[in-house]
Amino acid sequence: MTYETTCDVTGLKALAQTIREQMGEEGILLLRGGLASGKTTFVQTFAAVLGIREPVSSPTFSILHEYENRLFHYDIYQCGTDGFVKSGLIEKLDSRGYHLIEWAMSDFEALLGRLGIAYGTLDIEEKNDQRTYKVNIHAYA
């Protein structure tokens, strides 16, 4: 399922809810966009949709923040795909729950493809106070 939508932060909850429903009870979603495009803001909103109350922040230096054993928030900007694999975090993707991965670029997608791991993508583009979200759920396996 592929679609595109534009909204501001007030419309983000509805988008996060829709994506959660489309993902089902678990899944991997690669979050792509420039610096300050709203990737972490999306994860914060997704966590709220799941009913997670603890503060959600970017795991830029720790690579992974885990919330209630059902939301796994990765930021691989610093370590890249090689660092992600070398750290052993690739095995974490076997855990049931939602895995939202910031900065997962084409080499990361290629790795998931070689391993036969299904994933979706969320591309975020800034447009003034709004963002355009290009969503592709369960398109890759």
BALOBA-1460 file (C-alpha; in Angstrom, 3 decimals):
// residues 141
<rec num="1" residu="m" x="0.000" y="0.000" z="0.000"/>
<rec num="2" residu="t" x="1.496" y="3.296" z="-1.126"/>
<rec num="3" residu="y" x="0.102" y="6.783" z="-0.640"/>
<rec num="4" residu="e" x="1.090" y="10.378" z="0.054"/>
<rec num="5" residu="t" x="-0.407" y="12.909" z="2.436"/>
<rec num="6" residu="t" x="0.432" y="16.385" z="3.664"/>
<rec num="7" residu="c" x="-0.305" y="17.638" z="7.168"/>
<rec num="8" residu="d" x="1.014" y="19.721" z="10.012"/>
<rec num="9" residu="v" x="1.757" y="18.437" z="13.499"/>
<rec num="10" residu="t" x="-1.947" y="18.529" z="14.432"/>
<rec num="11" residu="g" x="-2.742" y="15.972" z="11.735"/>
<rec num="12" residu="l" x="0.141" y="13.675" z="12.605"/>
<rec num="13" residu="k" x="-1.793" y="11.590" z="15.149"/>
<rec num="14" residu="a" x="-4.313" y="10.474" z="12.529"/>
<rec num="15" residu="l" x="-1.484" y="9.531" z="10.157"/>
<rec num="16" residu="a" x="0.367" y="7.595" z="12.872"/>
<rec num="17" residu="q" x="-2.841" y="5.746" z="13.763"/>
<rec num="18" residu="t" x="-3.451" y="4.828" z="10.132"/>
<rec num="19" residu="i" x="0.116" y="3.568" z="9.694"/>
<rec num="20" residu="r" x="-0.111" y="1.529" z="12.915"/>
<rec num="21" residu="e" x="-3.317" y="-0.097" z="11.692"/>
<rec num="22" residu="q" x="-1.753" y="-0.855" z="8.320"/>
<rec num="23" residu="m" x="1.340" y="-2.383" z="9.934"/>
<rec num="24" residu="g" x="-0.734" y="-4.708" z="12.077"/>
<rec num="25" residu="e" x="0.641" y="-5.916" z="15.409"/>
<rec num="26" residu="e" x="4.307" y="-5.448" z="14.461"/>
<rec num="27" residu="g" x="6.634" y="-4.352" z="11.715"/>
<rec num="28" residu="i" x="9.620" y="-2.379" z="10.547"/>
<rec num="29" residu="l" x="9.263" y="1.163" z="9.241"/>
<rec num="30" residu="l" x="12.235" y="3.037" z="7.790"/>
<rec num="31" residu="l" x="12.003" y="6.780" z="8.441"/>
<rec num="32" residu="r" x="13.755" y="8.989" z="5.915"/>
<rec num="33" residu="g" x="14.055" y="12.734" z="5.656"/>
<rec num="34" residu="g" x="16.512" y="15.560" z="6.165"/>
<rec num="35" residu="l" x="17.728" y="16.952" z="9.462"/>
<rec num="36" residu="a" x="14.824" y="18.285" z="11.539"/>
<rec num="37" residu="s" x="12.277" y="16.962" z="9.035"/>
<rec num="38" residu="g" x="10.162" y="15.401" z="11.791"/>
<rec num="39" residu="k" x="11.314" y="11.790" z="12.054"/>
<rec num="40" residu="t" x="11.525" y="11.809" z="15.861"/>
<rec num="41" residu="t" x="8.297" y="13.809" z="16.073"/>
<rec num="42" residu="f" x="6.607" y="11.042" z="14.108"/>
<rec num="43" residu="v" x="8.009" y="8.406" z="16.509"/>
<rec num="44" residu="q" x="6.760" y="10.441" z="19.489"/>
<rec num="45" residu="t" x="3.299" y="10.568" z="17.949"/>
<rec num="46" residu="f" x="3.391" y="6.853" z="17.064"/>
<rec num="47" residu="a" x="4.310" y="6.075" z="20.688"/>
<rec num="48" residu="a" x="1.355" y="8.137" z="21.895"/>
<rec num="49" residu="v" x="-0.949" y="6.187" z="19.556"/>
<rec num="50" residu="l" x="0.358" y="2.991" z="21.197"/>
<rec num="51" residu="g" x="-0.475" y="4.459" z="24.616"/>
<rec num="52" residu="i" x="3.167" y="4.823" z="25.643"/>
<rec num="53" residu="r" x="3.406" y="7.634" z="28.176"/>
<rec num="54" residu="e" x="7.126" y="7.869" z="28.804"/>
<rec num="55" residu="p" x="9.031" y="10.629" z="26.994"/>
<rec num="56" residu="v" x="10.378" y="9.632" z="23.583"/>
<rec num="57" residu="s" x="13.645" y="11.159" z="22.433"/>
<rec num="58" residu="s" x="16.057" y="10.579" z="19.590"/>
<rec num="59" residu="p" x="18.564" y="7.779" z="20.206"/>
<rec num="60" residu="t" x="21.224" y="9.568" z="18.142"/>
<rec num="61" residu="f" x="24.160" y="8.490" z="20.302"/>
<rec num="62" residu="s" x="22.750" y="5.335" z="21.894"/>
<rec num="63" residu="i" x="21.371" y="4.005" z="18.563"/>
<rec num="64" residu="l" x="18.310" y="2.386" z="20.219"/>
<rec num="65" residu="h" x="15.648" y="3.430" z="22.690"/>
<rec num="66" residu="e" x="13.164" y="0.757" z="23.676"/>
<rec num="67" residu="y" x="9.699" y="1.554" z="25.026"/>
<rec num="68" residu="e" x="7.552" y="-0.958" z="26.918"/>
<rec num="69" residu="n" x="9.042" y="-3.877" z="24.990"/>
<rec num="70" residu="r" x="6.881" y="-3.023" z="21.974"/>
<rec num="71" residu="l" x="8.352" y="0.088" z="20.383"/>
<rec num="72" residu="f" x="11.965" y="0.069" z="19.264"/>
<rec num="73" residu="h" x="13.276" y="3.436" z="18.059"/>
<rec num="74" residu="y" x="16.617" y="3.359" z="16.241"/>
<rec num="75" residu="d" x="18.741" y="6.198" z="14.893"/>
<rec num="76" residu="i" x="21.556" y="4.882" z="12.717"/>
<rec num="77" residu="y" x="22.842" y="8.248" z="11.493"/>
<rec num="78" residu="q" x="26.070" y="7.930" z="13.505"/>
<rec num="79" residu="c" x="26.786" y="4.211" z="13.056"/>
<rec num="80" residu="g" x="25.382" y="3.530" z="9.592"/>
<rec num="81" residu="t" x="24.394" y="0.112" z="8.355"/>
<rec num="82" residu="d" x="27.801" y="-1.455" z="9.091"/>
<rec num="83" residu="g" x="27.779" y="-0.216" z="12.682"/>
<rec num="84" residu="f" x="24.220" y="-1.431" z="13.130"/>
<rec num="85" residu="v" x="25.187" y="-4.917" z="11.996"/>
<rec num="86" residu="k" x="28.466" y="-5.004" z="13.957"/>
<rec num="87" residu="s" x="26.651" y="-3.967" z="17.146"/>
<rec num="88" residu="g" x="24.363" y="-7.004" z="16.844"/>
<rec num="89" residu="l" x="21.229" y="-4.868" z="16.667"/>
<rec num="90" residu="i" x="20.129" y="-6.572" z="13.474"/>
<rec num="91" residu="e" x="19.039" y="-9.473" z="15.705"/>
<rec num="92" residu="k" x="16.793" y="-7.102" z="17.672"/>
<rec num="93" residu="l" x="14.592" y="-6.843" z="14.583"/>
<rec num="94" residu="d" x="13.351" y="-10.352" z="15.430"/>
<rec num="95" residu="s" x="11.651" y="-8.962" z="18.551"/>
<rec num="96" residu="r" x="7.865" y="-8.610" z="18.350"/>
<rec num="97" residu="g" x="6.809" y="-4.998" z="18.193"/>
<rec num="98" residu="y" x="7.249" y="-1.923" z="16.062"/>
<rec num="99" residu="h" x="10.755" y="-1.061" z="14.855"/>
<rec num="100" residu="l" x="11.029" y="2.537" z="13.630"/>
<rec num="101" residu="i" x="14.455" y="3.230" z="12.161"/>
<rec num="102" residu="e" x="15.696" y="6.742" z="11.402"/>
<rec num="103" residu="w" x="18.333" y="7.277" z="8.701"/>
<rec num="104" residu="a" x="17.970" y="3.817" z="7.153"/>
<rec num="105" residu="m" x="19.192" y="4.524" z="3.651"/>
<rec num="106" residu="s" x="19.496" y="2.391" z="0.512"/>
<rec num="107" residu="d" x="22.296" y="0.170" z="1.855"/>
<rec num="108" residu="f" x="20.134" y="-0.679" z="4.880"/>
<rec num="109" residu="e" x="17.208" y="-1.467" z="2.596"/>
<rec num="110" residu="a" x="19.476" y="-3.708" z="0.516"/>
<rec num="111" residu="l" x="20.536" y="-5.546" z="3.681"/>
<rec num="112" residu="l" x="16.916" y="-6.155" z="4.708"/>
<rec num="113" residu="g" x="16.169" y="-7.362" z="1.196"/>
<rec num="114" residu="r" x="19.089" y="-9.823" z="1.233"/>
<rec num="115" residu="l" x="17.898" y="-11.144" z="4.592"/>
<rec num="116" residu="g" x="14.296" y="-11.440" z="3.395"/>
<rec num="117" residu="i" x="13.028" y="-9.061" z="6.083"/>
<rec num="118" residu="a" x="9.812" y="-7.198" z="5.226"/>
<rec num="119" residu="y" x="9.652" y="-3.466" z="5.880"/>
<rec num="120" residu="g" x="7.841" y="-0.291" z="4.964"/>
<rec num="121" residu="t" x="9.077" y="3.231" z="4.378"/>
<rec num="122" residu="l" x="8.034" y="6.711" z="5.430"/>
<rec num="123" residu="d" x="9.674" y="9.534" z="3.493"/>
<rec num="124" residu="i" x="9.222" y="12.994" z="4.999"/>
<rec num="125" residu="e" x="9.623" y="16.235" z="3.064"/>
<rec num="126" residu="e" x="9.420" y="19.671" z="4.677"/>
<rec num="127" residu="k" x="7.072" y="22.247" z="3.211"/>
<rec num="128" residu="n" x="6.952" y="25.320" z="5.472"/>
<rec num="129" residu="d" x="4.950" y="24.374" z="8.599"/>
<rec num="130" residu="q" x="3.711" y="21.193" z="6.965"/>
<rec num="131" residu="r" x="5.272" y="17.909" z="5.962"/>
<rec num="132" residu="t" x="4.553" y="15.642" z="3.046"/>
<rec num="133" residu="y" x="4.600" y="11.990" z="4.057"/>
<rec num="134" residu="k" x="5.139" y="9.319" z="1.413"/>
<rec num="135" residu="v" x="4.052" y="6.037" z="2.945"/>
<rec num="136" residu="n" x="4.794" y="2.572" z="1.622"/>
<rec num="137" residu="i" x="3.566" y="-0.211" z="3.924"/>
<rec num="138" residu="h" x="4.377" y="-3.907" z="3.454"/>
<rec num="139" residu="a" x="5.724" y="-3.288" z="-0.003"/>
<rec num="140" residu="y" x="9.037" y="-5.017" z="0.488"/>
<rec num="141" residu="a" x="9.794" y="-8.554" z="1.540"/>
